[in-house]
Amino acid sequence: SMRFPAARYEDAEAVAEQMRSMLTWLMEQPDMTSLMASGRAEQAVVKDNGEIRRMDMVCRLDTRAVVLEYKTGEPEPGHAGQLKEYLALLQAVFVKSHPPVQVEGRLVYLDLRRIVPVPLDIGPDGGSA
């Protein structure tokens, strides 16, 4: 598959075509249309220490909250860790909701055409690990 962005940044038309192609692929994936329809982009959550984390997209479907994190390039170990941090922060927001909200994440590697599910880590005490 062709690397994103296209070889030269000056080649705006090629970059635009790559982006169109990636978005077309994304919208063809199972349940992505309904997720995106319920999604809010650039959602911020604040950690206990006051640091702000911005999630690319948070989608609410009934009793599910799905965090989409968009990436280009090769997968890195830190990507899942970053998303798990977001999920734990979001779980803390939803912990008292009725009915309970199930939090899950997906790493979306646009140029690789790959979606990697990332679960919320639950510790032995039922809290976030």
N, C-alpha and C positions, 0 to 999 in steps of 0.2 A: 504494500500500500504506500501511497505517496506521503511523504512527510509534510506536516503542517508547521508553520506556513510554507508556502511554495518557495522554491529556491531563493528568490530575491524578493525583498519587501516591495521593491518598486513595481513588481508585477501584480498590481492591485486586482486586475481582472482574474488572474489565476487564483489568488487568495480568496476572492469573493466566490469563485466557482467551488473551491474546496469547502468553504463554509456552507454553501447551499447543499452540497453533496452530503456533508456530515449531518446537517439538520434534517435532511430528507431521510437519511438512514435512521436517525434518532426517533423520528415520529413514526417510523414503521415498526418500532419495537413494541412487544406486548405491553399493554396498559399504559404506554407512555403518553398517549393522547389525553387520557383521562387524568393522569398525574399532572401533566403540564397545564391542563385547563384549571386545575385547582391550585396551581403553584404560585408562590410569591417569591420573587427574585431578591437576592441580596438581603436575606433576613439576618438581623443582628441579635446575638445573645451576649449577655454580660457575665463574665466569670465572677466568682466571689472576690477576687483581687481587683476587680474593676476593669480588667482587660476585655476588649470587645472582640468577638469572633464573628465573622460574616460568612454565612452559608450561602452557596450559590443559589439554591432553590429549595424551598420547603413546601411540600405538597400535602394537603389534608384530604383524605378520602375516608369518610365515616370515622371509624375508630383506628385509623392508621395515619401516622405522620411519616412521610418518606423524604429524606434529605438527599438531594441530587448534588453531587460535586463533580464539576466538569474539569477534565484534564486533557492535555495534549502531550504527546511524547510518550516515552516508556514509563510503565508503572514503577513506582518507587515504594520501598517499605513504609516511608512516612505518610503516604497518601491515606492508607487505611487507618493509621493512628490518628491523623488529623480528623478524619470523618468520625471515628469512634469518640473523640473528644466532643464533637458537635452533638452526637447522639446522646451522650451522657448529660450534656447541658440541657438539651431539649427534653429529655426524660424528666429532669428535675422540674421543668415547667409543667409537664403534663401529669406528674405523679398523683395529684389529687383530683384529676378529672374523672367524671362519671358520664358514660362508661369509660373504663380505662382506655388510654390511647397507646397503641403499639408503635414504637419508634423503630425505624429501620433506615438503612442508608444504601446508596448505590454510587459507586465510582463510575463515572461515564467517561471512558477514554474515546474521545470523538474521532481522532484520526486513526486509531486502531480498530474502530468499530467494535468496541468491547464494553460490556457492562458487568461490573463486579459487585455482587451483593455484599454488604457489610452489616453484620448484625450488631445490635447493642450488646456489649459484654455485661452479663449479669453475674455479680459475685455470689458467693455461697450464702450470704445473708439476705439475698434478694435485692440488694442495692446494686448500684453500678460499680463495676470493678475498678 
